[in-house]
């Protein structure tokens, strides 16, 4: 990378509680997609932890 080249800007993260009135329809739709993706990621992590917890409980029951 050349020093004169501008650095790519990171994508704006979704901020909870942000004033939605300032966002366009496109930005709001993008926000919904990102929030749905994050919800799926959190649910998968919860399921992985429950599975791990159940396996550990089964080991200590015997």
Secondary structure as UniProt FT lines:
FT   TURN            3..4
FT   TURN            16..17
FT   HELIX           20..22
FT   HELIX           25..61
//
